[in-house]
Amino acid sequence: QVRLEESGGGSVQSGGSLRLSCAHSGFNANNYCMGWFRQAPGKGREGVATIFTDRTTNYADSVTGRFTISQDNEKNTLYLQMNTLKPEDTAMYYCAAVRSSSCSILYMTRIGPNFGYGGQGTQVTVSS
């Protein structure tokens, strides 16, 4: 059974940092496109970052240079280091996994009952 469990969210002031973690089990991450997406109240889902089996990473323009995605296969944990946080980063953050031969930020926006796997989310709140 596939499981993804996020942690590390919280409340910080603008300019602060947080590191999100996603402990996962039930699948071999080497065969998956792993990533993070977020959703703020009243807004659409936004793909944030992805990492593929060859360690290739992709980021949304809104977080490039501030966020870093990484994967520890020994610990079966996906991370998202978030620096220089802004109030517009406030959202629920979800980790996700898609079994695929390719990897795209767009996959993160499609996670649902018939596409990939997603966690329950962790809330990030950035105050100005």
ABEGO torsion letter per residue (X at the ends): XBBBBBBGBEBBBBGBBBBBBBBBBGBBAAABBBBBBBBBBGBBBBBABBBBAAGBBBBBAAABGABBBBBBAAAGBBBBBBBGBBAAABBBBBBBBBBBABBBAAAAAABBAABEBBBAEBBBBBBX
